[in-house]
Amino acid sequence: MQLRHSHCRGLAPFNASTQPTIFNLKDDLMQYGNNHKPWSITLLTTIALLTTNPSAGQTPNTDQANEPEKVEREIEETQVIGRRMGNFTEITQETKTLVEIPGSLGDPLAAIFSLPGILQDTNRGGQPAVRGSSPADNQFLVDFMPAGYVFHEFNTSVFHEAILQDFQLYSAGFGAGYSDVTGAVFDIRLRQPKKEPLAAIVDLSMLRSGLFLEGQVSENSAFYASGRVSLIHLFIPTPDEEDGLIIDELPRDNDYHLKYAWDINDNTSLTLAASGASDNAKATFTERADFVEVNPDFEGKAEINNGYHGQNAILEHRSNSGFDYKIGLGRLTNESHLSWGDNYYNDTDKTKDSIKAQIGIPLGSDHKLVLGSALHSTENVFSYDQILFVCTEFNSNCLLTRRERRTGSLPLKHRESTAYITDLWQATGKLNVELGWQWQHDNYTEQTFFNPRFALQYALNTAWTITSSYGRYNRFPDIETAVEGFGNPDIRSPRATHYTLGVAQELDNGWSWNLEAYNKKMSDLPLALNETEPDADKLYVSEVEGKAWGLDLLINKELTSKWYSWVALSLAKSQRTNTRTDTTIDYYLDTPIIFNWVINYAPSTRFNAGLHWTIRSGSADTPIIGLQENPYFEDSILPVYGEPFSDRYPTFSQLDVRFKWSRKLWGMDAEYVLDIINVLNQQNITDRSLDYDEINSVDDDVVLVESAGRGIIPAFGLRLKF
């Protein structure tokens, strides 16, 4: 992972599911869960995702062009058209630093929230929201192929620390190799197995434990296998009822990864991989739960089971002349089950088959052409008995958009095709240029897109670099807004246009800084229609526009003299406009200021300590200004809301610390790790809701109760290597 933004793909001379839904319970369920204990956060997160998203846990189709593994600092000495092989069996130093970040529990993907421009959407499963875009706008790649889900519902990734080699974050302005994405790209690379004698790592932790095996199979091949299970249910007793929530079964998750790599010859390799994960939990919601007060038929037992399995085969060749190609075949299967309340349920089965190909053709010592294509065929089957909620991110409370109950089964098939061409050109000793063009078509919306991409990088001298990028993007509509019966089959694909301009400077003693301005313009976003609209039967139309702009600053100190550190500061604004009424509001994730400070100090090879301090503007809130009768249930009171997202909670602040000791245990290398999340036990406000214990009728005064997020959480872990 580069600790600088990497938007100019292939040219950098320096190391650099929030959706409208079929059920639309997500906002309130997630918000409710975040006001309670961590295990209820996990449960409500998962329930909200699955109740509201028939494709929960899925990620968009993905495409990618070749990236240089690393490019020298001085452009005059850089060959930008090739790709340095590097050691893909080892974790990069940048990724190692992310593993050590306090609060990440050793998970480098969880550490992305310490980087500029990234906000964790705690109201919707803890997914990353990047530079004013929705989490649904993101794309995740794993080893060139589409991913299943990459985050468990407890906000840790599905990857064992030992298998992650590197990952790149492209916050805006990325190249033509990426399609079906309008927000940001997370390009994850798992390392190749080592051709060494069989070795093992055993992890024992209060949160999650696992086993990792790796070894040589033949002279030219090797494998590794990773399996992990959560153990929190063994250490934390099932809690008593709290604010309408009874935990029947604490959340559990597991994941596995298998990888076999065969070097056919010095230039060609074949990789076979399989992976999977699951998350499940059970709870009972009583009449005291806030969202049950709004929808009494949601009272009762709730159960979720969500999981995926994926298999990939990748053939890769790189010749000494600079010519290269990559071909990937893959299948992903996802299954999710949710039941709740008055015998409501939703079962979703999804199968996605993918084939991708990419060719790199050198056109000289300073020129390279990259051509690629991809075909993704997806089949979804939804079985359901549920309430229809017509809602998008533009709505401040989805539970107030209730419609009728619907029962049935819905199939949905669609095929997406992509082709692209990228020209990587080192125009001069100081100027690198990337020109790209992408064609994309899907047979469901019957839309075709031609998206230009452009990026340049100019070195003023050996220390100063200026970067800029531009691109147009689109993605497949949220399924729940497009599927017939629950959405509008004629809805259009969301689109976006990105602009970036940045400057970076390398300093002495490992210091550097990077400042980048960005502007995103979004169009054809979905608008949920209320029942009084003349075309209300459409349910959704593409009549929302958006814009997001800001500045991201990263000051980085690389590992020297036993310590490293970085400071990330983001100043941003994000808004959405209903073009039907010409109404503009702040986006629900609009966060004007985000500050992160990370520092790690290792006085010896046997001990290191670190801290991660986060300060950010309080989350946007829609004020409750009155009371009203519930039109669907007698003796039930609903809030009356003011202007959407016009208020804010107090400033958020959290300090996490981490200590790690390396010792010998029973003759084996051992690591002892102590993570303390929210060490100051900061009571950050996460919700303001009606205090139903004090309200009996619409004639009463509005009485609100504030809820705080999780308090201090210690976690101890032990790792053995043999």
BELFENLIN-V962749 format. One record per pair of residues at least 6 apart in sequence whose ideal C-beta (glycine too) atoms are under 6 Angstrom apart, sorted by sequence separation. I is the first residue (numbers start at 1). J is the second residue. D is the distance in Angstrom with one decimal. If there is no record, write none. Layout:
BEGIN
[[I & J & D] [I & J & D]]
END
This chain:
BEGIN
[[6 & 12 & 5.4] [50 & 56 & 4.8] [72 & 78 & 5.1] [104 & 110 & 4.1] [112 & 118 & 5.6] [120 & 126 & 5.4] [121 & 127 & 5.3] [129 & 135 & 5.1] [151 & 157 & 5.6] [203 & 209 & 5.4] [216 & 222 & 4.8] [217 & 223 & 5.7] [263 & 269 & 5.1] [292 & 298 & 5.2] [318 & 324 & 4.3] [339 & 345 & 4.3] [362 & 368 & 5.2] [363 & 369 & 5.8] [426 & 432 & 5.4] [427 & 433 & 5.3] [459 & 465 & 5.3] [480 & 486 & 5.9] [481 & 487 & 4.2] [506 & 512 & 4.9] [558 & 564 & 5.8] [602 & 608 & 3.6] [630 & 636 & 3.6] [33 & 40 & 5.3] [34 & 41 & 5.5] [49 & 56 & 4.4] [71 & 78 & 5.1] [99 & 106 & 5.7] [104 & 111 & 4.3] [113 & 120 & 4.9] [140 & 147 & 4.2] [150 & 157 & 5.5] [178 & 185 & 5.1] [203 & 210 & 4.9] [285 & 292 & 5.4] [292 & 299 & 4.8] [391 & 398 & 3.7] [441 & 448 & 4.5] [480 & 487 & 5.9] [529 & 536 & 4.9] [557 & 564 & 5.6] [577 & 584 & 4.4] [663 & 670 & 5.3] [33 & 41 & 4.8] [121 & 129 & 4.9] [127 & 135 & 3.7] [150 & 158 & 5.8] [239 & 247 & 5.6] [262 & 270 & 4.8] [317 & 325 & 5.3] [338 & 346 & 4.9] [361 & 369 & 4.6] [425 & 433 & 4.8] [458 & 466 & 4.8] [505 & 513 & 5.7] [557 & 565 & 4.6] [600 & 608 & 6.0] [601 & 609 & 5.8] [630 & 638 & 5.0] [695 & 703 & 5.9] [99 & 108 & 4.9] [202 & 211 & 5.9] [238 & 247 & 5.3] [389 & 398 & 5.4] [440 & 449 & 4.6] [482 & 491 & 5.1] [575 & 584 & 5.6] [662 & 671 & 5.5] [694 & 703 & 4.2] [6 & 16 & 3.6] [98 & 108 & 3.8] [101 & 111 & 4.1] [118 & 128 & 5.3] [119 & 129 & 4.7] [140 & 150 & 5.1] [214 & 224 & 3.9] [261 & 271 & 4.9] [316 & 326 & 4.8] [337 & 347 & 5.2] [360 & 370 & 5.1] [391 & 401 & 4.5] [424 & 434 & 5.7] [457 & 467 & 5.0] [481 & 491 & 5.5] [504 & 514 & 4.3] [556 & 566 & 4.5] [600 & 610 & 3.7] [627 & 637 & 5.6] [628 & 638 & 5.1] [33 & 44 & 2.3] [174 & 185 & 5.3] [201 & 212 & 4.2] [390 & 401 & 5.1] [439 & 450 & 5.8] [575 & 586 & 5.8] [576 & 587 & 5.4] [661 & 672 & 4.6] [4 & 16 & 3.8] [32 & 44 & 5.8] [33 & 45 & 5.8] [118 & 130 & 5.5] [213 & 225 & 4.9] [260 & 272 & 4.7] [287 & 299 & 5.6] [315 & 327 & 4.7] [336 & 348 & 4.7] [359 & 371 & 5.0] [389 & 401 & 5.1] [423 & 435 & 4.5] [456 & 468 & 5.6] [503 & 515 & 5.5] [528 & 540 & 5.9] [555 & 567 & 4.6] [575 & 587 & 5.9] [599 & 611 & 5.9] [628 & 640 & 5.2] [691 & 703 & 4.4] [2 & 15 & 5.3] [95 & 108 & 5.2] [98 & 111 & 4.0] [101 & 114 & 5.8] [117 & 130 & 5.9] [171 & 184 & 5.1] [200 & 213 & 5.3] [389 & 402 & 5.9] [438 & 451 & 4.4] [574 & 587 & 4.0] [660 & 673 & 4.9] [2 & 16 & 3.2] [70 & 84 & 5.8] [117 & 131 & 4.6] [121 & 135 & 5.3] [212 & 226 & 4.8] [259 & 273 & 4.8] [285 & 299 & 5.9] [314 & 328 & 4.6] [335 & 349 & 5.6] [358 & 372 & 3.9] [422 & 436 & 4.2] [455 & 469 & 4.0] [477 & 491 & 5.2] [502 & 516 & 3.4] [526 & 540 & 4.8] [527 & 541 & 5.4] [554 & 568 & 5.3] [598 & 612 & 5.1] [626 & 640 & 3.5] [691 & 705 & 4.2] [29 & 44 & 5.2] [68 & 83 & 5.2] [69 & 84 & 4.7] [170 & 185 & 4.2] [199 & 214 & 5.6] [387 & 402 & 6.0] [388 & 403 & 4.0] [437 & 452 & 5.8] [624 & 639 & 4.4] [625 & 640 & 5.7] [659 & 674 & 4.7] [211 & 227 & 5.6] [258 & 274 & 4.5] [313 & 329 & 4.9] [334 & 350 & 4.4] [357 & 373 & 5.6] [388 & 404 & 5.9] [421 & 437 & 5.5] [454 & 470 & 4.7] [477 & 493 & 5.6] [500 & 516 & 5.9] [501 & 517 & 5.1] [527 & 543 & 4.5] [553 & 569 & 4.6] [574 & 590 & 4.5] [597 & 613 & 4.7] [688 & 704 & 5.1] [66 & 83 & 5.2] [69 & 86 & 3.9] [169 & 186 & 6.0] [198 & 215 & 3.4] [210 & 227 & 5.7] [233 & 250 & 3.9] [284 & 301 & 5.0] [436 & 453 & 3.7] [527 & 544 & 4.8] [625 & 642 & 4.5] [658 & 675 & 5.1] [29 & 47 & 5.8] [30 & 48 & 4.4] [210 & 228 & 3.2] [257 & 275 & 4.7] [312 & 330 & 4.1] [333 & 351 & 5.2] [356 & 374 & 4.4] [387 & 405 & 5.5] [388 & 406 & 5.4] [420 & 438 & 4.3] [453 & 471 & 4.2] [500 & 518 & 4.8] [524 & 542 & 4.2] [552 & 570 & 5.1] [596 & 614 & 5.4] [688 & 706 & 5.4] [29 & 48 & 3.6] [168 & 187 & 4.4] [283 & 302 & 5.3] [435 & 454 & 5.9] [474 & 493 & 4.9] [475 & 494 & 5.8] [525 & 544 & 3.8] [622 & 641 & 4.9] [623 & 642 & 4.3] [657 & 676 & 5.1] [208 & 228 & 5.4] [256 & 276 & 5.5] [311 & 331 & 5.5] [332 & 352 & 4.6] [355 & 375 & 5.2] [419 & 439 & 4.8] [499 & 519 & 4.6] [551 & 571 & 4.8] [595 & 615 & 4.5] [687 & 707 & 4.4] [167 & 188 & 4.3] [193 & 214 & 5.8] [195 & 216 & 4.4] [282 & 303 & 4.8] [434 & 455 & 4.4] [451 & 472 & 4.4] [474 & 495 & 4.7] [525 & 546 & 5.9] [550 & 571 & 5.4] [656 & 677 & 5.1] [685 & 706 & 5.3] [686 & 707 & 5.8] [26 & 48 & 4.4] [208 & 230 & 4.9] [209 & 231 & 5.5] [230 & 252 & 5.2] [255 & 277 & 3.9] [310 & 332 & 4.6] [331 & 353 & 5.3] [354 & 376 & 4.9] [385 & 407 & 4.4] [418 & 440 & 4.9] [498 & 520 & 5.5] [523 & 545 & 5.1] [550 & 572 & 3.2] [594 & 616 & 4.4] [622 & 644 & 5.1] [657 & 679 & 5.1] [166 & 189 & 4.9] [230 & 253 & 4.8] [281 & 304 & 5.8] [433 & 456 & 5.1] [473 & 496 & 4.7] [622 & 645 & 5.7] [685 & 708 & 5.9] [686 & 709 & 4.5] [165 & 189 & 4.8] [254 & 278 & 5.7] [309 & 333 & 5.2] [330 & 354 & 4.6] [353 & 377 & 4.9] [417 & 441 & 5.1] [496 & 520 & 5.8] [497 & 521 & 4.7] [522 & 546 & 3.6] [549 & 573 & 5.9] [570 & 594 & 4.3] [593 & 617 & 4.9] [623 & 647 & 4.6] [654 & 678 & 5.2] [655 & 679 & 5.4] [165 & 190 & 5.9] [207 & 232 & 5.5] [229 & 254 & 4.5] [280 & 305 & 4.5] [432 & 457 & 4.6] [449 & 474 & 4.9] [472 & 497 & 5.3] [591 & 616 & 5.7] [592 & 617 & 4.9] [620 & 645 & 4.0] [655 & 680 & 5.2] [683 & 708 & 4.1] [684 & 709 & 4.9] [25 & 51 & 4.6] [26 & 52 & 3.7] [165 & 191 & 3.3] [253 & 279 & 4.5] [308 & 334 & 4.5] [329 & 355 & 5.5] [352 & 378 & 4.5] [383 & 409 & 4.8] [416 & 442 & 4.4] [496 & 522 & 4.8] [521 & 547 & 5.5] [548 & 574 & 4.0] [569 & 595 & 5.4] [591 & 617 & 5.0] [621 & 647 & 4.5] [25 & 52 & 5.4] [163 & 190 & 5.0] [195 & 222 & 4.7] [228 & 255 & 5.5] [279 & 306 & 4.9] [431 & 458 & 5.2] [471 & 498 & 5.1] [621 & 648 & 6.0] [23 & 51 & 4.5] [24 & 52 & 5.6] [194 & 222 & 6.0] [252 & 280 & 5.8] [307 & 335 & 5.9] [328 & 356 & 4.5] [351 & 379 & 5.0] [382 & 410 & 4.5] [414 & 442 & 5.7] [415 & 443 & 4.9] [430 & 458 & 6.0] [495 & 523 & 5.0] [520 & 548 & 4.4] [547 & 575 & 5.7] [568 & 596 & 4.4] [620 & 648 & 6.0] [621 & 649 & 5.7] [654 & 682 & 5.7] [23 & 52 & 4.7] [126 & 155 & 3.9] [193 & 222 & 3.7] [206 & 235 & 4.9] [227 & 256 & 4.6] [278 & 307 & 3.4] [430 & 459 & 4.5] [470 & 499 & 5.6] [495 & 524 & 5.2] [653 & 682 & 5.4] [193 & 223 & 5.2] [251 & 281 & 3.9] [306 & 336 & 4.4] [327 & 357 & 5.0] [350 & 380 & 4.9] [381 & 411 & 5.4] [414 & 444 & 3.7] [494 & 524 & 5.3] [519 & 549 & 4.5] [546 & 576 & 4.7] [567 & 597 & 5.2] [590 & 620 & 5.5] [618 & 648 & 4.3] [619 & 649 & 5.2] [681 & 711 & 5.0] [21 & 52 & 3.4] [193 & 224 & 4.6] [226 & 257 & 4.6] [469 & 500 & 4.7] [494 & 525 & 5.3] [618 & 649 & 3.6] [681 & 712 & 4.3] [21 & 53 & 5.3] [22 & 54 & 5.6] [276 & 308 & 6.0] [305 & 337 & 4.5] [326 & 358 & 4.9] [349 & 381 & 4.7] [380 & 412 & 4.4] [492 & 524 & 4.5] [544 & 576 & 5.7] [545 & 577 & 4.8] [566 & 598 & 5.5] [588 & 620 & 5.4] [618 & 650 & 5.1] [652 & 684 & 4.9] [225 & 258 & 5.1] [249 & 282 & 3.8] [276 & 309 & 4.1] [468 & 501 & 5.0] [618 & 651 & 5.5] [19 & 53 & 5.9] [248 & 282 & 4.1] [304 & 338 & 5.1] [325 & 359 & 4.7] [348 & 382 & 5.5] [379 & 413 & 5.0] [442 & 476 & 6.0] [517 & 551 & 5.3] [544 & 578 & 6.0] [545 & 579 & 5.8] [565 & 599 & 4.1] [586 & 620 & 5.8] [618 & 652 & 5.9] [678 & 712 & 5.1] [224 & 259 & 5.6] [248 & 283 & 5.6] [275 & 310 & 5.1] [467 & 502 & 4.5] [650 & 685 & 5.5] [17 & 53 & 5.7] [247 & 283 & 5.4] [248 & 284 & 5.8] [303 & 339 & 5.2] [324 & 360 & 4.3] [347 & 383 & 4.4] [378 & 414 & 5.6] [516 & 552 & 5.1] [543 & 579 & 4.8] [564 & 600 & 5.7] [616 & 652 & 5.0] [649 & 685 & 4.4] [677 & 713 & 4.2] [223 & 260 & 4.6] [274 & 311 & 5.0] [466 & 503 & 5.4] [543 & 580 & 4.8] [246 & 284 & 4.2] [302 & 340 & 3.9] [346 & 384 & 4.8] [377 & 415 & 4.9] [515 & 553 & 5.1] [563 & 601 & 4.5] [615 & 653 & 5.0] [676 & 714 & 5.0] [162 & 201 & 5.8] [222 & 261 & 5.9] [273 & 312 & 4.8] [465 & 504 & 4.8] [131 & 171 & 5.3] [322 & 362 & 3.7] [345 & 385 & 5.5] [346 & 386 & 5.9] [376 & 416 & 4.7] [514 & 554 & 4.7] [562 & 602 & 5.2] [614 & 654 & 5.0] [675 & 715 & 4.6] [130 & 171 & 5.4] [131 & 172 & 5.8] [221 & 262 & 4.3] [244 & 285 & 5.9] [272 & 313 & 5.5] [300 & 341 & 5.0] [344 & 385 & 5.7] [464 & 505 & 5.4] [139 & 181 & 3.7] [244 & 286 & 4.8] [344 & 386 & 5.1] [375 & 417 & 5.4] [463 & 505 & 5.5] [513 & 555 & 4.7] [613 & 655 & 4.9] [674 & 716 & 5.5] [220 & 263 & 4.5] [271 & 314 & 4.7] [298 & 341 & 4.0] [463 & 506 & 4.9] [244 & 288 & 3.5] [297 & 341 & 5.4] [374 & 418 & 4.6] [512 & 556 & 5.2] [612 & 656 & 4.7] [673 & 717 & 4.4] [137 & 182 & 4.6] [138 & 183 & 4.7] [244 & 289 & 2.9] [270 & 315 & 5.4] [297 & 342 & 4.2] [481 & 526 & 4.5] [110 & 156 & 5.7] [137 & 183 & 2.9] [138 & 184 & 5.2] [139 & 185 & 5.0] [140 & 186 & 4.9] [141 & 187 & 4.9] [142 & 188 & 4.8] [373 & 419 & 4.5] [447 & 493 & 5.5] [511 & 557 & 5.5] [611 & 657 & 5.0] [672 & 718 & 5.9] [143 & 190 & 5.6] [269 & 316 & 5.3] [510 & 557 & 5.7] [109 & 157 & 3.8] [372 & 420 & 5.3] [445 & 493 & 5.7] [510 & 558 & 3.6] [610 & 658 & 5.0] [671 & 719 & 4.3] [107 & 156 & 4.7] [268 & 317 & 4.5] [491 & 540 & 5.6] [107 & 157 & 5.2] [133 & 183 & 3.4] [162 & 212 & 4.9] [267 & 317 & 5.7] [371 & 421 & 5.3] [488 & 538 & 4.7] [492 & 542 & 4.1] [510 & 560 & 4.4] [609 & 659 & 5.1] [670 & 720 & 5.4] [267 & 318 & 5.6] [488 & 539 & 5.7] [491 & 542 & 5.5] [639 & 690 & 5.5] [160 & 212 & 5.7] [267 & 319 & 5.6] [370 & 422 & 4.3] [487 & 539 & 5.6] [488 & 540 & 4.7] [608 & 660 & 5.5] [668 & 720 & 5.2] [669 & 721 & 4.4] [130 & 183 & 5.6] [487 & 540 & 5.3] [117 & 171 & 5.3] [130 & 184 & 3.7] [369 & 423 & 5.9] [607 & 661 & 5.5] [668 & 722 & 4.7] [106 & 161 & 5.3] [108 & 164 & 5.8] [368 & 424 & 4.5] [606 & 662 & 4.7] [588 & 645 & 5.3] [10 & 68 & 5.8] [13 & 71 & 5.3] [367 & 425 & 5.4] [481 & 540 & 4.4] [585 & 644 & 5.0] [586 & 645 & 4.8] [366 & 426 & 4.0] [585 & 645 & 5.8] [13 & 75 & 4.8] [99 & 161 & 5.7] [163 & 226 & 5.6] [13 & 78 & 5.7] [160 & 226 & 4.1] [193 & 259 & 5.9] [193 & 261 & 5.3] [11 & 80 & 5.7] [192 & 261 & 4.9] [629 & 698 & 5.9] [95 & 166 & 5.5] [412 & 483 & 5.3] [627 & 698 & 4.3] [410 & 483 & 5.9] [91 & 165 & 5.8] [92 & 166 & 4.5] [49 & 125 & 5.1] [62 & 139 & 5.1] [64 & 141 & 5.7] [88 & 165 & 5.9] [60 & 139 & 5.0] [62 & 141 & 4.5] [45 & 125 & 4.6] [64 & 144 & 6.0] [59 & 140 & 4.5] [62 & 146 & 5.0] [61 & 146 & 5.6] [34 & 122 & 5.3] [59 & 147 & 5.0] [3 & 94 & 5.9] [2 & 94 & 6.0] [31 & 123 & 5.3] [57 & 149 & 3.8] [1 & 94 & 5.0] [30 & 123 & 4.4] [1 & 95 & 5.3] [30 & 124 & 5.4] [163 & 257 & 5.7] [1 & 98 & 5.5] [158 & 255 & 4.2] [26 & 124 & 6.0] [152 & 253 & 4.6] [89 & 191 & 5.5] [18 & 121 & 5.5] [88 & 191 & 5.8] [89 & 192 & 4.9] [88 & 192 & 4.7] [89 & 194 & 4.8] [294 & 399 & 4.9] [18 & 124 & 4.4] [46 & 153 & 4.3] [45 & 153 & 4.9] [291 & 399 & 6.0] [17 & 127 & 5.8] [65 & 175 & 5.7] [42 & 153 & 5.0] [42 & 154 & 4.9] [65 & 177 & 2.9] [64 & 177 & 4.5] [63 & 177 & 5.4] [63 & 178 & 5.7] [18 & 134 & 4.7] [63 & 179 & 4.5] [18 & 135 & 4.2] [19 & 136 & 4.1] [17 & 135 & 5.8] [18 & 136 & 5.4] [17 & 136 & 5.5] [61 & 180 & 4.6] [158 & 277 & 4.5] [60 & 180 & 4.5] [60 & 181 & 5.9] [153 & 279 & 4.8] [152 & 279 & 5.8] [392 & 526 & 5.0] [392 & 528 & 4.7] [391 & 528 & 5.1] [390 & 528 & 4.7] [390 & 539 & 5.2] [394 & 544 & 5.9] [148 & 308 & 3.5] [6 & 168 & 5.6] [148 & 310 & 5.2] [1 & 167 & 5.1] [5 & 171 & 5.7] [7 & 173 & 4.3] [9 & 175 & 3.9] [145 & 312 & 4.8] [394 & 576 & 5.8] [145 & 328 & 5.1] [144 & 328 & 5.2] [148 & 332 & 5.6] [145 & 330 & 4.5] [177 & 372 & 5.9] [393 & 588 & 5.9] [40 & 245 & 5.3] [36 & 242 & 6.0] [43 & 251 & 5.4] [146 & 354 & 5.6] [42 & 251 & 4.1] [39 & 250 & 5.2] [39 & 251 & 5.9] [396 & 622 & 3.7] [402 & 632 & 6.0] [46 & 279 & 5.6] [43 & 281 & 4.4] [179 & 418 & 4.4] [43 & 283 & 5.2] [82 & 322 & 5.3] [177 & 420 & 6.0] [176 & 420 & 4.1] [396 & 641 & 5.5] [176 & 422 & 5.0] [175 & 422 & 5.8] [396 & 644 & 4.0] [57 & 306 & 5.5] [50 & 304 & 5.2] [47 & 302 & 5.6] [50 & 306 & 5.9] [47 & 304 & 5.3] [32 & 290 & 5.6] [46 & 304 & 4.8] [32 & 291 & 5.7] [176 & 436 & 3.0] [175 & 436 & 5.1] [179 & 440 & 5.2] [176 & 438 & 4.3] [28 & 291 & 4.7] [58 & 334 & 5.8] [57 & 334 & 5.8] [176 & 453 & 4.5] [175 & 453 & 5.2] [56 & 336 & 5.5] [81 & 362 & 5.9] [50 & 336 & 5.2] [51 & 338 & 5.5] [81 & 368 & 3.4] [50 & 338 & 4.1] [182 & 473 & 4.6] [182 & 475 & 5.0] [54 & 348 & 4.7] [66 & 360 & 5.4] [181 & 475 & 5.6] [180 & 475 & 4.9] [173 & 469 & 3.0] [180 & 476 & 5.8] [173 & 471 & 5.4] [66 & 370 & 5.9] [65 & 370 & 4.8] [63 & 374 & 4.8] [182 & 494 & 5.7] [182 & 496 & 3.8] [61 & 376 & 4.1] [173 & 498 & 4.6] [172 & 498 & 4.3] [173 & 500 & 4.4] [54 & 382 & 4.8] [172 & 500 & 5.2] [296 & 633 & 5.3] [81 & 424 & 5.4] [80 & 426 & 5.0] [172 & 518 & 4.9] [80 & 432 & 5.4] [76 & 429 & 4.4] [61 & 416 & 5.4] [63 & 418 & 5.3] [75 & 430 & 5.6] [65 & 422 & 5.2] [23 & 386 & 5.5] [24 & 389 & 3.1] [23 & 389 & 5.8] [24 & 391 & 3.7] [20 & 391 & 5.9] [27 & 398 & 4.7] [28 & 399 & 4.8] [20 & 392 & 3.7] [24 & 398 & 4.0] [75 & 459 & 4.5] [131 & 518 & 5.8] [74 & 462 & 5.2] [290 & 689 & 5.2] [293 & 692 & 5.1] [10 & 424 & 5.0] [60 & 475 & 5.8] [132 & 548 & 2.5] [131 & 548 & 6.0] [11 & 432 & 3.9] [11 & 434 & 5.5] [10 & 434 & 6.0] [55 & 479 & 5.2] [117 & 552 & 4.7] [116 & 552 & 3.7] [116 & 554 & 5.2] [132 & 574 & 3.2] [11 & 457 & 4.6] [8 & 455 & 4.0] [8 & 457 & 4.9] [116 & 568 & 4.3] [115 & 568 & 5.8] [117 & 570 & 5.1] [116 & 570 & 5.1] [20 & 478 & 5.5] [22 & 480 & 4.0] [8 & 467 & 5.1] [19 & 478 & 4.5] [21 & 480 & 4.6] [129 & 589 & 4.9] [8 & 469 & 5.8] [20 & 481 & 5.3] [7 & 469 & 4.8] [22 & 486 & 4.6] [119 & 589 & 6.0] [119 & 591 & 5.4] [114 & 596 & 4.5] [114 & 598 & 5.3] [7 & 500 & 5.4] [101 & 598 & 5.8] [114 & 612 & 5.9] [100 & 600 & 5.4] [20 & 526 & 5.4] [102 & 610 & 5.1] [207 & 715 & 5.5] [102 & 611 & 5.6] [103 & 612 & 5.1] [206 & 715 & 5.5] [4 & 514 & 4.6] [100 & 610 & 5.9] [102 & 612 & 4.3] [206 & 716 & 5.9] [5 & 516 & 5.5] [101 & 612 & 5.5] [205 & 717 & 3.7] [204 & 718 & 4.4] [203 & 719 & 5.2] [202 & 720 & 4.5] [201 & 721 & 5.2] [200 & 722 & 5.6] [3 & 556 & 5.0] [103 & 656 & 3.2] [102 & 656 & 3.9] [102 & 657 & 5.1] [102 & 658 & 3.7] [105 & 675 & 5.6] [103 & 677 & 5.3] [35 & 686 & 5.5] [34 & 686 & 4.8] [35 & 687 & 4.6] [31 & 687 & 5.4] [35 & 707 & 3.3] [38 & 710 & 5.0]]
END
